[in-house]
Amino acid sequence: MKTHKRTLLLSLAIGALLAAGSLLAVPPGPIPFATYDSNGDGRVSADEFYAARNARIGERAREGRLMRNLGNAPAFEAFDGDRDGYLSENELLKGQLSQTRQQLNRPMAPKGGANRQAAGFADFDSNGDGVVTAEEFARTRAARQGEKAAQGYPMRNAGSAPGFESFDANGDGRLTPEEFVPGRRF
């Protein structure tokens, strides 16, 4: 009987710790007005606005989340509709709603990122002879991956990308334009 009580108490304690940890985690969605209004005066100054935003960014960075579109975050002034130097709860909510609508109306980017361009046959045919050899393929792929990594793109699945052989349909060691599939990730 003592073992069951201990197990039950241990289970409850672990559950309580997990619940407490989830309460401390950064909630999804917009930052609530009360979080911005750190001094509780019913309005948000530019300093409070940026302090709350920077705290959220820091927390998400510690969690290892990607920081997409961080440079596109609106400035305090974009939310301050009456230009009085403070945000009311209504101004903040209106600005957050506007931001959400802009994100929802933004056209979907092709898989792999908005700024990535699919490689064309000419990109891989470095000597212009009309075929892509295994060496040209490997060299061009490595250069493209290096450029993407330098631009900050995550390089997930780069190690499991299909090899030259999977594109060489007839197995002759050369890719022709017909074997080259436009838009396929190389």
C-alpha positions as CSV (number, residue, x, y, z in Angstrom):
1,M,0.0,0.0,0.0
2,K,2.9,2.4,0.8
3,T,4.3,1.8,-2.6
4,H,1.0,2.8,-4.3
5,K,0.9,6.0,-2.2
6,R,4.4,6.8,-3.1
7,T,3.9,6.2,-6.8
8,L,0.7,8.3,-6.7
9,L,2.4,11.1,-4.9
10,L,5.4,11.0,-7.2
11,S,3.1,11.0,-10.2
12,L,1.2,14.0,-8.9
13,A,4.4,15.9,-8.1
14,I,5.8,15.3,-11.6
15,G,2.4,16.3,-13.1
16,A,2.5,19.5,-11.1
17,L,6.0,20.3,-12.2
18,L,5.2,19.7,-15.8
19,A,2.1,21.9,-15.5
20,A,4.1,24.7,-13.8
21,G,6.7,24.5,-16.6
22,S,4.1,24.8,-19.3
23,L,2.7,27.9,-17.6
24,L,6.2,29.5,-17.7
25,A,6.6,28.7,-21.4
26,V,6.0,31.5,-24.0
27,P,2.3,31.3,-25.0
28,P,1.6,31.3,-28.7
29,G,0.0,34.3,-30.4
30,P,0.2,38.0,-29.8
31,I,1.7,39.3,-26.6
32,P,-1.2,40.3,-24.2
33,F,-1.6,44.0,-23.3
34,A,-0.9,43.3,-19.6
35,T,2.5,41.9,-20.5
36,Y,3.3,45.1,-22.5
37,D,2.0,47.4,-19.7
38,S,4.7,46.5,-17.2
39,N,4.0,49.4,-14.8
40,G,0.2,48.9,-14.9
41,D,-0.8,52.4,-15.8
42,G,-3.2,51.3,-18.6
43,R,-1.0,52.5,-21.4
44,V,2.1,51.2,-23.1
45,S,5.1,53.4,-23.8
46,A,7.7,52.7,-26.6
47,D,10.1,51.5,-23.9
48,E,7.6,49.0,-22.5
49,F,6.6,47.9,-26.0
50,Y,10.2,47.1,-27.1
51,A,11.1,45.5,-23.7
52,A,8.1,43.1,-23.9
53,R,8.9,42.3,-27.5
54,N,12.6,41.7,-26.8
55,A,11.7,39.5,-23.8
56,R,9.5,37.4,-26.1
57,I,12.2,37.2,-28.8
58,G,14.8,36.2,-26.1
59,E,12.5,33.5,-24.7
60,R,11.8,32.0,-28.2
61,A,15.5,32.1,-29.0
62,R,16.3,30.1,-25.8
63,E,13.6,27.6,-26.8
64,G,15.5,27.2,-30.1
65,R,12.7,28.5,-32.3
66,L,13.3,29.9,-35.7
67,M,13.2,33.7,-35.9
68,R,11.5,34.1,-39.2
69,N,10.5,37.6,-40.4
70,L,12.0,39.2,-37.3
71,G,13.2,42.1,-39.4
72,N,9.6,42.7,-40.6
73,A,8.2,43.3,-37.1
74,P,6.2,46.5,-37.0
75,A,7.6,49.5,-35.1
76,F,5.9,51.0,-32.1
77,E,4.8,54.0,-34.3
78,A,2.8,51.7,-36.6
79,F,0.6,50.8,-33.6
80,D,0.3,54.3,-32.2
81,G,-2.7,55.5,-34.1
82,D,-3.3,58.8,-32.3
83,R,0.5,59.6,-32.2
84,D,0.4,60.4,-28.5
85,G,3.5,58.3,-27.7
86,Y,1.5,55.6,-25.9
87,L,-0.6,52.6,-26.9
88,S,-4.0,52.0,-25.5
89,E,-5.2,48.5,-25.3
90,N,-7.5,49.2,-28.3
91,E,-4.5,50.5,-30.4
92,L,-2.4,47.5,-29.5
93,L,-5.2,45.0,-30.4
94,K,-6.0,46.9,-33.6
95,G,-2.3,46.8,-34.6
96,Q,-2.0,43.1,-33.7
97,L,-5.1,42.3,-35.7
98,S,-3.8,44.3,-38.7
99,Q,-0.5,42.4,-38.5
100,T,-2.2,39.0,-38.4
101,R,-4.3,39.9,-41.4
102,Q,-1.2,40.9,-43.3
103,Q,0.4,37.6,-42.5
104,L,-2.7,35.6,-43.5
105,N,-3.1,37.5,-46.8
106,R,0.6,37.1,-47.7
107,P,0.9,34.6,-50.6
108,M,2.3,31.3,-49.6
109,A,6.0,30.9,-50.4
110,P,7.1,27.8,-52.3
111,K,8.4,25.1,-50.0
112,G,11.9,25.8,-48.8
113,G,11.6,29.5,-48.4
114,A,10.3,32.6,-50.1
115,N,13.6,33.8,-51.5
116,R,14.9,30.5,-52.7
117,Q,15.0,30.1,-56.5
118,A,14.8,26.7,-58.0
119,A,18.0,25.8,-59.9
120,G,17.7,25.5,-63.6
121,F,19.6,23.2,-65.9
122,A,22.0,26.0,-67.0
123,D,22.9,26.5,-63.3
124,F,24.3,23.0,-63.1
125,D,25.7,22.8,-66.6
126,S,28.7,24.9,-65.7
127,N,30.7,24.3,-69.0
128,G,27.6,24.7,-71.2
129,D,28.0,21.5,-73.1
130,G,24.4,20.5,-72.8
131,V,24.8,17.8,-70.2
132,V,25.5,17.7,-66.4
133,T,28.1,15.3,-65.1
134,A,28.2,13.9,-61.6
135,E,31.1,16.3,-60.9
136,E,29.2,19.4,-62.1
137,F,26.2,18.3,-60.1
138,A,28.1,17.8,-56.9
139,R,30.1,21.1,-57.3
140,T,27.0,23.2,-58.1
141,R,24.9,21.6,-55.3
142,A,27.7,22.2,-52.7
143,A,28.0,25.9,-53.9
144,R,24.2,26.4,-53.6
145,Q,24.1,24.8,-50.2
146,G,27.0,27.0,-49.0
147,E,25.2,30.1,-50.3
148,K,22.0,29.2,-48.6
149,A,23.8,28.4,-45.3
150,A,25.6,31.8,-45.5
151,Q,22.2,33.5,-45.9
152,G,21.0,31.8,-42.7
153,Y,18.7,29.2,-44.2
154,P,18.4,26.1,-42.1
155,M,20.1,23.2,-43.9
156,R,17.8,20.5,-42.6
157,N,17.8,17.3,-44.8
158,A,20.8,18.4,-46.8
159,G,22.6,15.2,-45.9
160,S,19.7,13.1,-47.1
161,A,19.2,14.9,-50.4
162,P,18.9,12.6,-53.4
163,G,22.2,11.9,-55.2
164,F,23.1,12.3,-58.8
165,E,22.2,8.7,-59.6
166,S,18.5,9.3,-58.6
167,F,18.2,11.9,-61.4
168,D,20.1,10.0,-64.0
169,A,17.2,8.1,-65.5
170,N,19.1,6.1,-68.1
171,G,22.2,5.5,-65.9
172,D,24.7,6.9,-68.5
173,G,26.4,9.2,-66.0
174,R,25.1,12.4,-67.6
175,L,22.0,14.4,-67.0
176,T,20.2,15.8,-70.0
177,P,17.7,18.6,-70.0
178,E,15.0,16.0,-70.3
179,E,16.2,14.2,-67.2
180,F,16.5,17.4,-65.3
181,V,13.2,18.1,-63.4
182,P,12.5,21.9,-63.0
183,G,11.7,22.9,-59.4
184,R,13.0,19.7,-57.9
185,R,15.3,20.4,-54.9
186,F,18.9,19.6,-55.7
